Amino acid sequence: MSLPKGDYIGTDPILSFDTFHYTDDGILRISFTRKTIDNEFLVSEIELDPSFEVHPFDGSDLGEELSPIKLKISPEHLPD
C-alpha cells in the first residue's frame, strides 16, 4: 500500500492516490480523492481486476500506452 506523505509533491497538492491489494480474486484497487488539502481523503472508487494485471500509467502523462505489469500471486502470500 502506498500512502502519500505530506500534502504536496513539489508544488502540486496531493488530491488523489491509489492503493493496490492482492486477494484470492485478483488485484483490488482503492482510489482516494479530496477536493482541497483542507479536506480528508474519501474512497472514490473500488475496482477489482481478476487478471492480476496492474496498469501503472494510463499513458496520458507520457504520451504513450505502457504495457500492464502481470503479477503472479503466490499462495503463501495470501491470508489464511
C-alpha positions in Angstrom: 0.0 0.0 0.0 1.3 3.4 -0.9 0.1 6.4 1.2 1.2 10.0 0.4 3.5 11.7 2.9 2.6 15.3 3.4 0.1 17.4 1.3 2.3 18.3 -1.7 4.5 16.7 -4.3 6.8 19.6 -5.1 4.4 22.5 -5.5 1.4 20.3 -6.6 -1.2 19.4 -3.9 -1.9 15.7 -3.5 -5.6 15.4 -4.2 -5.8 11.7 -5.1 -3.9 8.4 -4.8 -4.5 4.7 -5.3 -3.6 1.7 -3.2 -3.4 -1.9 -4.6 -4.1 -5.0 -2.7 -3.9 -8.6 -3.9 -6.7 -11.0 -2.9 -7.8 -14.5 -3.9 -10.0 -13.0 -6.6 -7.4 -10.6 -8.2 -5.9 -7.2 -7.7 -8.1 -4.7 -5.8 -7.5 -1.0 -6.4 -8.9 1.5 -4.0 -8.8 5.2 -5.1 -8.9 8.1 -2.6 -9.7 11.7 -3.5 -10.2 15.0 -1.8 -11.3 18.5 -3.2 -8.6 20.5 -1.4 -5.8 19.8 1.0 -8.0 21.0 3.8 -10.4 18.1 3.2 -9.9 14.5 4.3 -9.4 11.7 1.7 -12.5 9.8 0.8 -12.8 6.5 -1.1 -13.8 7.5 -4.6 -13.6 4.1 -6.5 -13.1 0.5 -5.8 -12.2 -1.8 -8.7 -11.2 -5.5 -8.9 -9.1 -6.8 -11.7 -9.3 -10.6 -11.8 -6.4 -10.9 -14.3 -3.8 -9.9 -11.8 -2.6 -7.0 -14.1 -1.7 -3.6 -12.8 -1.6 -0.7 -15.3 1.0 1.6 -13.7 0.3 4.6 -16.0 -2.6 5.4 -18.3 -0.2 6.9 -20.8 -1.6 10.4 -20.7 1.4 11.7 -18.8 3.9 10.1 -21.1 2.1 10.3 -24.4 2.1 6.5 -25.0 0.4 3.4 -23.8 2.5 1.3 -21.4 2.2 -2.5 -21.1 0.5 -3.8 -18.0 2.5 -5.5 -15.2 1.4 -9.1 -15.0 1.6 -10.4 -11.4 1.6 -13.9 -10.2 0.3 -14.3 -6.7 2.0 -17.0 -4.6 -0.4 -18.9 -2.3 1.9 -18.4 0.6 1.3 -14.6 0.4 -2.5 -15.0 0.7 -4.2 -14.8 4.1 -5.4 -18.0 5.7 
